[in-house]
Amino acid sequence: MELLEAIRSRRSVKKYDPTHELTDDEVRYIVRCASLAPTSFNMQNWQFVAVRDKAQKEALCKAAWNQEQVKDAALVLVIAGDLKAFEDTSRTLRDAPVELQSMFDGMIKQFYSENESLNLQEACRSVGFAGQNVMLAAREMGYDTCAMIGYDPKGVSGILELPDHLPPLLMITLGRALEPARQRWGLPDLGEVLSLDKFGARGITGPVEG
């Protein structure tokens, strides 16, 4: 599947075949694709928890206010933001030139160690980029997904035994669709959302799809 077709056909699917299972190789491929997403200073400030166990999915379903896609999907991928990633760069910079390792390590600590708000924002950005890679990789594989924030973070953290510095920022269900997603609605004209050079200067128009 070509990239543009994957982007266009990616939808939020809520009904999955509960009998379908993902292999280790499929999970490995999905997380590899996620891990190629960009992060600031190559911090890789994320952790992935891939849930296939039925009991775990049922527990997550309860923490997600009983949304059935969580228990029926072949995989529930929870992406946590790592709020301590800036503290130790030995893994993420290990392949960088020696002179850059020291420079980047100092810059990372200066940027994030005393700015909790920026650190959390950076984690949200990184998790979002990784999540989009997951959903596009899934479409390439013939699967469907649903990106979710409708869950109790504390409940999810408890079920997955996530430490406090790894908040679960995004949950993605993935599997074989039993029903297609609803038809898209409310797509903008580019003239409604695109400005040229400064906000409000509209010059390019046209539908998003077409």
Stockholm file with secondary structure:
# STOCKHOLM 1.0

chainA/1-210         MELLEAIRSRRSVKKYDPTHELTDDEVRYIVRCASLAPTSFNMQNWQFVAVRDKAQKEALCKAAWNQEQVKDAALVLVIAGDLKAFEDTSRTLRDAPVELQSMFDGMIKQFYSENESLNLQEACRSVGFAGQNVMLAAREMGYDTCAMIGYDPKGVSGILELPDHLPPLLMITLGRALEPARQRWGLPDLGEVLSLDKFGARGITGPVEG
#=GR chainA/1-210 SS CCHHHHHHHCCBCCCBCTTCCCCHHHHHHHHHHHHTSCCGGGCCCEEEEEECCHHHHHHHHHHTTTCTHHHHSSEEEEEEECTTGGGCCTTTTTTSCHHHHHHHHHHHHHHHTTCHHHHHHHHHHHHHHHHHHHHHHHHHTTCEEEEECCSCHHHHHHHHTCCTTSCEEEEEEEECBSSCCCCCCCCCBHHHHCCSSSTTCCCCCCBSCC
#=GC SS_cons         CCHHHHHHHCCBCCCBCTTCCCCHHHHHHHHHHHHTSCCGGGCCCEEEEEECCHHHHHHHHHHTTTCTHHHHSSEEEEEEECTTGGGCCTTTTTTSCHHHHHHHHHHHHHHHTTCHHHHHHHHHHHHHHHHHHHHHHHHHTTCEEEEECCSCHHHHHHHHTCCTTSCEEEEEEEECBSSCCCCCCCCCBHHHHCCSSSTTCCCCCCBSCC
//
